[in-house]
Amino acid sequence: MPEDRPAEKSGERTGEPKPRRRQARGERRIAQLLQAAADVFCAYGYTATSTNAIAREASVSPGTLYQYFPNKEAIALELGDRLLAQMREAHGQAFTPENLALPLPELLDAVLDPLIEFNCQNPAFLALMHGSEIPGRIAEEHDALHASLLARVGDLLGHYLPDGDPAQHARIADMTFAIVKAGLALILAAPEGPERDAVITETKTVLLRYLDPVIGRALTTIPSP
């Protein structure tokens, strides 16, 4: 795949991004380029992707792409910011007091369904956030989001198991995230339709069987947060 445009030719990587056209046409072009970048990142990963490949996917010339983004990193940062904002919104829909008052099977549906839907609609999220050599700011923001979610799961466990060991809560939260991450990879790899639905069901079943002995009974006896 062609190499990205060398930064030293114009000092692109050291300077500020060029001003963007904020007119409606410019915003449509930016959205087109970001969607193309998402598709190419999914297909080849961040490291192997070039601006030329993104331009080809968007059916525009490299010169047109450079009118909006100075380099691949700027594209990844813009795409990452938008995906992280959408992911935070999905988390907000999942961790609500109403959901946390549900029995465990319904709680898993309420928490996981928005996250699964987001990842199925945005497969570039996992490709970009977990790829090698991704821009540092994206990695930092993703790590912060991950830490905040772990803290929320830990707080949830602490609420239902007030006499439990905080270290145990942290281990359970880590294991829960590992199960979800592995399940998401299998879900995204499965064809849409009955096969993907079956993988989603299996992922929830694994979580239910893991968590039910820990907090399933507590969910029926402790007031909701």
Secondary structure, DSSP 8 states (H G I E B T S, - for coil): ------GGGTTTTTS-------SHHHHHHHHHHHHHHHHHHHHHHHHH--HHHHHHHHTS-HHHHHHH-SSHHHHHHHHHHHHHHHHHHHHHHHS-HHHHTS-HHHHHHHHHHHHHHHHHH-THHHHHHTSTT--HHHHHHHHHHHHHHHHHHHHHHHHH-TTS-HHHHHHHHHHHHHHHHHHHHHHHHS-TTHHHHHHHHHHHHHHHHHHIIIIIHHHTTS---
